[in-house]
Amino acid sequence: RNACCKDEEEENDPTSNDIRTYFATCIPGLHDTLASELTALGATHVETQGKSGVRFEGSPKVGFKSILWCRTAHRIMELIASSSDPPPAPSSMGDGNFDYQNDVDFTRGIRNRDDLYQFTKSAVHTPTLLGDGRGGLLTLSVSTIYASKAPNKELCHGHFTALTVKNAMVDAVRDLREDGDRPNVDVEDSDVPLVVVLRGRRMNNDGGRGGGGGNWRNNRTGGRNYDETSYREEESVADVDLYRVLHSGGSLHRRGYRQGVDVDTNWEGEDEADYGEEEDDWTSNNARNNQRSQNTNIQAPIHRAAMKESLAAGLLLEAGWDKLVNAARCDGLGAVLVDPMTGSGTLPTEAALIACDM
């Protein structure tokens, strides 16, 4: 990764033709910095979404590199199913025993919890994701992000939305097993952490998609009027994307060099408020904090005012510290960082990590 010494030709990537869609989250305002990091790592079709998210494409190698080297990312997720995509052809199924309902088309939108259940059960190749019973079953967890206003009353609650997706997944696995066993849920450290993203929209009378911030609707005279309030609730639908988080241990901003315990377990939801509202599944942040505080063996908590590692790295990258370091590697004149803060040393620590290419 040395800008002066790296080889002109990188090693061949055997997965270069396997292009997948990913989504990375960050602190609001660092989306452009994160996008630049992803582009430098070889990501394509990089597109910022809101102020705290970046959607991109690339091979599995690009996805793994983004986990290793993105300093401003909090989560890296891979898209595994989208209601906006048409059902895949039967030839793309990995297991002939899995009943993939490719005749169901949800591109017109998810109307209610039953639609969400059927979409999840039919669109996700469960044996690949969770196992089919011939081996050990993987644990899972599901959380919800609303990328816009909730479409209707049935899909407005993050807990029940996540519960619907979870039920569809475990029922699909149970249907494959003779003993009827199902995967367990582990909200703390699951093998397969999933995130369901919902975007509400309105349906036109002809069943098509609404456009722009509101929607046009045909009136009885044949004209077209812009009237968002004229839609009935049942005409509100959602586009659903289902992602798998590609790493464990929570947010990537926790590098592991801080001592103590981070009591603010809801950082992720606070940071991504611009992208959408997130609700943890089947547990509360307060309950986890209380449980940790009762453990007398843990160290003192990290101060709530401590700068996040990802924010420090983003500020350094915006200030051009990485370019200064690369120049110092070439000319040997060195690079100097002056830190005016007197806190926990997050800025110089992140600067040292960048300088050491760690």
C-alpha positions, 0 to 999 in steps of 0.5 A: 500500500506504499504509494511510492513502492507498490507494484504497478500490477496487482495480483489477479483476482479470481473473483473479479467477475463476481460483482456484488452490491455493498453498502457502507455506513459512516458518521454523517458528513464523512460520506464523501471521504468514505466514497473516496476510500472505497474508490481507492480500494477498487470499488465501482459505481460508488454512490453516496446515499444521504450523508452517512451511507455509500452504495458500491459494487465490486468483487468479494475481494473488494468487499473484504478489502473495504472491511480491512482498510476503510477507516471511516466506515462503521458497517460494511454490508452485502446485498443478498436480496432486493424487492426491486430486482426481478426473481432470479432464473432457476439456473442461478439456484445453488441447491435444487432441493430449495423451493425458490418461488421465482414466479412471485414478483415483488417489484411492485412493492411490499404492502404488508407483513405477509408480503414481507414474509413471502418475499424474504422466504422466496428471495433468499437462498436460505441453505447458502445463508444459514444451512440446510440441516445436513450440518450445523445451523448458524445463528442470526439476528435482524435489525431494521433501518427506515430509509424514508417514512414508514409506508404504513401501519403494518411496516412502521415498527422496526421490532415487528418488521425484523421479527417478520424477516426472522420468522421467514428465515427460520421457517425456510430452514425448518422446512428443509429439515426432517426434525423441524429444527430451526436456527437460534437468534443471537442479538449480541454476536450472531453468525449471520447479522442481517439488516433490512432496509425499507423505503416507503413510496406510493403506488399509482392507480395503474400499479406503477411506481410513484416518482419524485418526492410525491406522486402523480395520480390519474383523476376521473377526468383523465388529467393528472393531479399532484395530491399526496393526501389522496392516496389511501393507506393500502396504496402505500408500499415499500421497497425492501433491501436485505443486507448481511453485515460482513463482520462481527464485533459491532461497528468498525470504528471500535479498533480495539486499542481503547481500554474500558467498555463503550457504554454507548451501544447505540452509537450506530443508530445515532450516527446513521440517523441521516440515512434512517432510523434503526431499532435493535431486534429483541433487546434494548441498548439500556438493558445491555448497558445495565447488564454490563454495569453490573459486571464488577470485572469490567474496566471503567467505561470510555468517556462519552465525549471521547472522539470516535476513531472513525471521526478522527481518521476522517478528519485526518484524511480530509486534512490530507495527512495521508498525502503528507505521509506518502510524500514523506515516504518518498522524499524522506523529509518526515511528516509532522502532526501537531495535536492541539487536543488534550483528551484521550489521544484519538487523533495522534493514534489514528495518525500513527495507524495511517503512517504505519499503514495499519 
